[in-house]
């Protein structure tokens, strides 16, 4: 019986401690992330990496996919040029 009470008390302490840690982390995180997600990487680097990945496939479909996702990005022009080269 004493063991049961101690176990319940430890469970409550654990829940309170975990909740406190989560709330503390949420206060340091970017707004809207809940403290769980890391800050996003540089969007420009992500687009460049996507372009390089799709270009490395060497297919028209891959380059057209990039253009569809980023039609106004400067790399879309490079993708269009690459498509022209593939067509020759």
C-alpha positions as CSV (number, residue, x, y, z in Angstrom):
1,X,0.0,0.0,0.0
2,X,2.8,2.4,0.8
3,X,4.5,1.3,-2.4
4,X,1.4,2.1,-4.4
5,X,1.2,5.7,-3.0
6,X,4.9,6.3,-3.7
7,X,4.5,5.0,-7.2
8,X,1.6,7.3,-7.8
9,X,3.5,10.2,-6.4
10,X,6.5,9.5,-8.6
11,X,4.3,9.3,-11.6
12,X,2.8,12.7,-10.8
13,X,6.2,14.2,-10.2
14,X,7.4,12.8,-13.6
15,X,4.4,14.3,-15.4
16,X,5.0,17.7,-13.9
17,X,8.7,17.6,-14.6
18,X,8.1,16.6,-18.2
19,X,5.5,19.3,-18.7
20,X,7.8,21.9,-17.3
21,X,10.6,20.9,-19.7
22,X,8.3,21.0,-22.7
23,X,7.0,24.4,-21.8
24,X,10.5,25.7,-21.2
25,X,11.6,24.5,-24.6
26,X,8.6,26.0,-26.2
27,X,9.5,29.4,-24.8
28,X,12.9,29.3,-26.6
29,X,11.6,28.0,-30.0
30,X,10.4,30.0,-32.9
31,X,6.8,31.0,-32.7
32,X,4.4,28.4,-33.9
33,X,6.8,25.4,-33.5
34,X,5.8,24.3,-30.1
35,X,9.4,24.0,-29.2
36,X,9.8,20.7,-31.1
37,X,10.9,21.7,-34.6
38,X,14.3,23.0,-35.4
39,X,14.6,26.4,-37.2
40,X,14.1,25.9,-41.0
41,X,17.2,25.9,-43.1
42,X,18.0,28.7,-45.6
43,X,15.2,28.5,-48.2
44,X,17.6,29.5,-51.0
45,X,20.0,26.7,-50.2
46,X,17.1,24.3,-50.1
47,X,16.0,25.4,-53.7
48,X,19.5,25.1,-54.9
49,X,19.9,21.6,-53.4
50,X,16.6,20.6,-55.0
51,X,17.8,22.0,-58.4
52,X,21.1,20.1,-58.2
53,X,19.4,16.9,-57.2
54,X,16.9,17.0,-60.0
55,X,19.5,18.2,-62.6
56,X,21.7,15.2,-61.6
57,X,18.9,12.9,-62.7
58,X,19.6,14.1,-66.3
59,X,15.9,13.9,-67.4
60,X,13.5,16.3,-68.9
61,X,10.8,15.2,-66.4
62,X,13.0,16.0,-63.4
63,X,13.9,19.5,-64.7
64,X,10.2,20.2,-65.6
65,X,9.3,19.2,-62.0
66,X,11.7,21.8,-60.7
67,X,10.3,24.5,-63.1
68,X,6.7,23.6,-62.0
69,X,7.7,24.0,-58.3
70,X,9.8,27.2,-58.8
71,X,8.7,28.8,-62.0
72,X,10.0,32.3,-61.2
73,X,13.2,31.3,-59.6
74,X,16.4,32.2,-61.5
75,X,17.4,28.5,-61.5
76,X,14.2,27.7,-63.4
77,X,15.8,29.6,-66.4
78,X,18.8,27.3,-66.1
79,X,16.5,24.3,-66.0
80,X,14.8,25.5,-69.2
81,X,18.2,25.9,-70.8
82,X,19.2,22.4,-69.7
83,X,16.0,21.1,-71.2
84,X,16.9,22.7,-74.5
85,X,20.3,21.1,-74.4
86,X,18.7,17.7,-73.7
87,X,16.4,18.1,-76.7
88,X,19.3,18.5,-79.1
